[in-house]
Amino acid sequence: MEIPLAGRRVPAPGSRVLDGALVLGCLFLTALAVKTPWASAPRPVIAAAGIAASLAQWPGRRHPYVAALAGSVAYPLTGGPGPLLAGLYAGAAYGARRLLWVPAIAGWAGVTGWSWLNEGAPDADDAVFSALLVLPPLGLGAYLAVQRELKESLRERAERAETERLLRDEQARSAERTRIAREMHDVLAHKVSLIALHAGALELGAEGDPERVRQGAGLIRVTAREALQELRTVLGVLRTGGDEDTMAEPFTDLESLIHASAQAGQEVELRDDAGELPPDVARVVHRVVREGLTNARKHSPGSPVAVSVRKDGREVTVLVENPAGRTAPMDLPGSGSGLTGLAERIRLAGGTMDGGPAGDGGWRLRARVPVEGAR
């Protein structure tokens, strides 16, 4: 096993223990080759060649061809098979697959060289025996190299899949945060515009009927409490996570929405010919009407608003229009993304939206939402 580090592969500690044991085994065989000579070379030559070839096996994972050549050169001089077999295995297991012929030829030459130095000129049988002696370590090394590459490939694919999963999760969280931010903008913009409208009416009637002042202050208090409650709901979803059901409006009744605007002094006419709608469609319709009423209060205060909802076959058409304002627009800050977010919601529901100035200087907002297939 090897551990990736700083762009290169470093053998794991357990592998170094095996390498050390391999070197000790080769040194032990070298000692046997010296004690009972396995080659015709002088014993000092056998010892020197065997020790050098044995020590060359230590860096065999990083320098496999050095280990293979050292074992092949030492074998004719020592007759010790340890460095030869270990070097051939290292060359096949840790070297490039396209260069497998290098340790193969070196090993065959080493075994044939031992026959030539100790038994005279090699014949065909010696050549075949040399090949048979070289093939097992080469085959084992090549097989384990393929297995190691396969495991590495599977590990990389698993890591890539995990990375892609984390990226998808982060994208989903980012999309959810954006959706919740849009929801917060729509809900609070609607409530704050109501509060501003109540406050304006209260300011105009401050020197008039005390009962009217009291009623206006009560409406401001109720609307502010509703805005705070809805803000807490949105922030709760941000803390704990939630889905579309969690972020659903507390009501989707258009009459309640129109009534709240009328209490704030906004003149609204509702014509609802659609009847009962599926919850998802009703929610989208509610959002369109709410956005239209909010923009009318902010940009055309005092102008009457006409709201029309009708159902044509499998499609619901929502129309919110108002003439030019009677007074200056309210001095309320806005992000300018309300209609953009609304258009995205309608698109996700499979519908379309268009809005723009009307002929009389007012504004018209129209949305079409399919009844079936809406999300």
C-alpha positions in Angstrom: 0.0 0.0 0.0 1.2 3.5 -0.8 0.1 6.9 0.5 -0.2 10.0 -1.8 1.8 12.9 -0.4 2.7 16.2 -2.1 2.2 14.9 -5.6 4.2 11.7 -5.2 3.5 8.3 -3.7 5.2 7.4 -0.4 5.2 3.9 0.9 3.1 3.3 3.9 4.9 2.3 7.2 3.7 -1.3 7.0 5.2 -1.6 3.5 8.6 -0.5 4.9 8.5 -3.3 7.4 7.9 -5.8 4.6 10.8 -4.2 2.6 13.1 -4.6 5.6 12.1 -8.2 6.1 12.7 -8.8 2.4 16.2 -7.3 2.7 17.0 -9.5 5.7 15.8 -12.6 3.9 18.1 -11.7 0.9 21.0 -11.2 3.3 20.3 -14.6 4.9 20.4 -16.3 1.5 23.6 -14.5 0.8 25.1 -15.8 3.9 24.1 -19.3 2.9 25.6 -18.7 -0.6 28.9 -17.7 1.1 29.0 -20.6 3.5 28.1 -23.2 0.9 29.2 -21.6 -2.3 26.5 -21.7 -4.9 28.7 -20.1 -7.5 32.3 -20.5 -8.7 33.3 -16.9 -7.8 35.5 -16.3 -4.7 33.7 -16.0 -1.4 34.5 -12.3 -0.9 33.0 -11.6 -4.4 29.9 -13.6 -3.5 29.5 -11.7 -0.2 30.0 -8.3 -1.8 27.7 -8.9 -4.7 25.1 -10.5 -2.5 25.1 -7.7 0.1 24.9 -5.0 -2.6 22.1 -6.7 -4.4 20.2 -7.3 -1.1 20.5 -3.7 -0.1 19.3 -2.6 -3.5 16.0 -4.2 -2.8 15.2 -1.6 0.0 14.3 1.2 -2.5 12.7 -1.3 -4.9 9.3 0.4 -4.7 10.7 3.7 -5.9 13.5 2.4 -8.1 12.2 -1.0 -9.4 14.6 -1.3 -12.3 17.7 -0.7 -10.1 16.5 -3.6 -7.9 15.9 -5.8 -10.9 19.2 -5.1 -12.5 21.1 -5.5 -9.2 19.6 -8.9 -8.6 20.2 -10.0 -12.1 23.8 -9.0 -12.1 24.5 -10.5 -8.7 22.9 -13.9 -9.5 25.7 -15.2 -11.8 28.3 -14.2 -9.1 26.5 -15.5 -6.0 23.9 -18.1 -7.1 21.6 -16.6 -4.5 18.0 -16.4 -5.8 16.7 -13.9 -3.2 17.8 -10.6 -4.8 17.0 -11.9 -8.3 13.4 -13.0 -7.5 12.8 -9.8 -5.4 14.2 -7.6 -8.1 12.1 -9.2 -10.8 9.0 -8.9 -8.7 9.7 -5.2 -8.0 10.4 -4.5 -11.7 7.0 -6.0 -12.7 5.0 -4.7 -9.8 6.2 -1.1 -9.5 7.7 -0.4 -12.9 5.9 0.9 -16.0 3.9 -1.9 -17.7 5.2 -1.0 -21.2 8.8 -1.6 -19.8 8.1 -5.0 -18.4 10.6 -6.4 -20.9 13.5 -4.7 -19.1 13.4 -6.9 -15.9 12.4 -9.9 -18.0 15.5 -9.7 -20.3 17.7 -8.8 -17.3 16.5 -11.7 -15.3 16.8 -14.2 -18.2 20.3 -12.9 -18.8 21.3 -13.3 -15.1 20.1 -16.9 -14.9 21.7 -17.8 -18.2 24.9 -16.1 -17.0 25.0 -18.3 -13.9 24.8 -21.4 -16.2 27.6 -20.0 -18.4 29.9 -19.2 -15.5 29.4 -22.4 -13.6 28.4 -25.1 -16.1 29.9 -23.9 -19.4 28.1 -22.6 -22.5 24.3 -22.8 -22.0 22.2 -24.9 -24.3 18.5 -24.7 -25.3 17.5 -26.4 -22.0 19.3 -23.8 -20.0 17.6 -21.0 -21.9 14.2 -22.6 -21.3 15.0 -23.2 -17.6 16.0 -19.5 -17.3 12.7 -18.4 -18.8 10.7 -20.6 -16.5 12.6 -19.3 -13.5 12.0 -15.7 -14.5 8.3 -15.9 -15.4 6.7 -16.6 -11.9 8.0 -13.4 -10.1 7.3 -11.4 -13.2 3.7 -12.8 -13.5 3.0 -12.3 -9.8 4.3 -8.7 -9.9 2.3 -7.8 -13.0 -0.9 -9.4 -11.6 -0.6 -7.5 -8.3 0.1 -4.3 -10.1 -3.1 -4.6 -12.1 -5.0 -5.3 -8.9 -3.5 -2.3 -7.2 -4.3 0.0 -10.2 -7.9 -1.3 -10.1 -8.2 -0.6 -6.4 -6.8 2.8 -6.9 -9.2 3.5 -9.7 -12.2 2.4 -7.6 -11.0 4.6 -4.7 -10.6 7.6 -6.9 -14.1 7.0 -8.4 -15.5 6.8 -4.9 -13.8 10.0 -3.9 -15.0 11.7 -7.0 -18.5 10.5 -6.4 -18.4 11.8 -2.8 -17.0 15.2 -4.0 -19.8 15.4 -6.5 -22.4 14.5 -3.9 -21.1 17.2 -1.5 -21.2 19.7 -4.4 -24.8 18.8 -5.2 -25.7 19.2 -1.6 -24.1 22.6 -1.4 -25.8 23.7 -4.6 -29.2 22.5 -3.1 -28.5 24.4 0.1 -27.6 27.5 -1.8 -30.8 27.3 -3.9 -32.8 26.8 -0.7 -31.2 29.8 0.9 -32.1 31.9 -2.2 -35.6 30.6 -2.1 -36.0 31.5 1.5 -34.5 34.9 1.0 -37.0 35.6 -1.7 -39.8 34.4 0.5 -38.6 36.7 3.3 -38.5 39.6 0.9 -42.1 39.0 -0.4 -43.7 38.4 3.0 -42.0 41.3 4.8 -42.4 43.7 1.9 -46.1 43.1 1.9 -46.4 43.6 5.7 -44.2 46.6 5.9 -46.1 48.3 3.1 -49.3 47.7 5.0 -47.7 49.2 8.1 -46.6 52.2 6.1 -50.1 52.7 4.7 -51.6 52.4 8.1 -49.1 54.9 9.5 -49.9 57.4 6.7 -53.6 57.2 7.4 -52.9 57.6 11.1 -50.8 60.7 10.4 -53.5 62.3 8.3 -56.1 61.6 10.9 -54.0 62.5 14.0 -56.0 65.7 14.6 -59.4 64.1 13.8 -61.5 61.4 15.3 -59.7 59.8 18.3 -61.5 56.6 17.6 -60.1 56.5 14.1 -56.6 57.1 15.5 -57.1 54.2 18.0 -58.3 51.9 15.3 -55.3 52.8 13.0 -52.9 52.2 15.8 -54.5 48.8 16.5 -54.1 47.8 12.8 -50.4 48.8 12.9 -49.9 46.7 16.0 -51.6 43.7 14.5 -49.8 44.0 11.2 -46.4 44.4 12.9 -47.1 41.3 15.1 -48.0 39.3 12.0 -44.8 40.5 10.2 -42.7 39.5 13.2 -44.3 36.1 13.4 -43.7 35.4 9.8 -40.1 36.6 10.1 -39.6 34.2 13.0 -41.0 31.4 10.8 -38.6 32.2 8.0 -35.6 32.4 10.3 -36.7 29.1 11.9 -36.5 27.4 8.6 -33.0 29.0 8.0 -31.8 27.5 11.3 -33.4 24.0 11.1 -33.8 23.6 7.3 -37.2 23.1 5.7 -39.0 22.5 2.5 -41.8 24.1 0.5 -44.4 22.9 2.9 -42.6 24.5 5.8 -42.5 27.8 4.0 -46.1 27.8 2.9 -48.1 30.9 3.6 -50.3 30.8 6.7 -53.2 31.3 4.4 -54.0 31.3 0.7 -57.4 32.9 0.9 -57.5 35.9 -1.4 -60.4 37.4 0.4 -58.3 37.6 3.6 -55.5 39.2 1.7 -57.9 41.8 0.1 -59.5 42.5 3.5 -56.1 43.2 5.1 -55.3 45.7 2.3 -58.7 47.3 2.5 -58.2 47.8 6.3 -55.1 49.7 5.5 -57.0 52.0 3.2 -56.2 50.5 -0.1 -59.1 50.4 -2.6 -59.2 46.9 -4.0 -61.7 45.2 -6.2 -61.6 41.4 -6.4 -63.2 39.3 -9.1 -62.6 35.6 -8.4 -64.2 33.2 -11.0 -61.7 30.4 -10.6 -63.3 28.7 -7.7 -61.4 26.2 -5.6 -57.9 25.5 -6.7 -55.2 22.9 -5.8 -53.0 24.1 -2.9 -49.9 24.6 -5.0 -51.8 26.6 -7.6 -53.6 28.6 -5.0 -50.3 29.5 -3.3 -48.9 30.8 -6.6 -52.0 32.9 -7.2 -51.8 34.2 -3.7 -48.1 35.3 -4.3 -49.0 37.0 -7.6 -51.8 39.0 -6.0 -49.7 39.9 -2.9 -46.8 41.1 -5.1 -49.2 43.2 -7.2 -50.9 44.8 -4.1 -47.5 45.5 -2.5 -46.1 47.2 -5.6 -49.3 49.2 -6.1 -49.1 50.5 -2.5 -45.4 51.4 -2.9 -45.5 53.0 -6.3 -49.1 54.1 -6.9 -50.5 55.0 -3.5 -54.1 56.0 -3.4 -55.0 54.4 -6.7 -57.6 51.6 -6.9 -56.5 48.1 -7.7 -58.4 45.6 -9.7 -57.7 41.9 -9.1 -59.1 39.3 -11.5 -58.7 35.5 -11.2 -60.3 33.3 -13.7 -59.9 29.7 -14.8 -59.9 28.7 -18.5 -59.8 25.0 -18.9 -56.5 23.8 -17.3 -55.0 27.3 -16.8 -55.6 30.0 -14.3 -55.1 33.6 -15.3 -54.3 36.2 -12.6 -54.5 39.9 -13.5 -53.6 42.8 -11.1 -53.8 46.3 -12.5 -54.0 49.8 -11.2 -54.0 53.3 -12.7 -51.4 56.0 -11.9 -51.0 57.0 -8.3 -52.8 59.9 -6.8 -49.8 60.9 -4.6 -46.1 60.5 -4.6 -44.7 57.0 -4.3 -43.9 55.8 -0.8 -40.3 56.3 0.3 -39.7 52.6 1.0 -36.5 50.8 0.1 -36.7 47.8 -2.2 -34.3 45.2 -3.6 -35.9 45.3 -7.1 -36.0 41.5 -7.1 -39.6 40.9 -6.2 -40.9 40.5 -9.8 -37.8 38.5 -10.7 -38.3 36.1 -7.9 -42.1 35.8 -8.7 -41.3 35.1 -12.3 -39.0 32.3 -11.3 -41.6 30.8 -9.1 -44.2 30.9 -11.8 -41.7 29.4 -14.3 -41.1 26.5 -11.9 -44.9 26.0 -11.7 -45.0 25.7 -15.5 -46.6 29.1 -16.1 -45.7 32.5 -17.6 -45.8 36.0 -16.3 -45.7 39.4 -17.9 -45.9 42.9 -16.4 -45.4 46.5 -17.5 -46.8 50.0 -17.7 -50.5 50.4 -18.6 -51.8 53.0 -21.0 -53.1 55.3 -18.3 -49.7 55.5 -16.5 -50.5 52.6 -14.2 -49.2 49.1 -14.1 -50.5 45.7 -15.2 -49.3 42.3 -13.8 -50.6 39.2 -15.5 -49.7 35.5 -14.8 -50.9 32.3 -16.3 -50.4 29.1 -14.2 -51.4 25.6 -15.3 -53.8 23.8 -12.9 -52.3 20.4 -13.6 -48.6 19.7 -13.3 -47.9 22.7 -11.1 -45.3 22.1 -8.5 
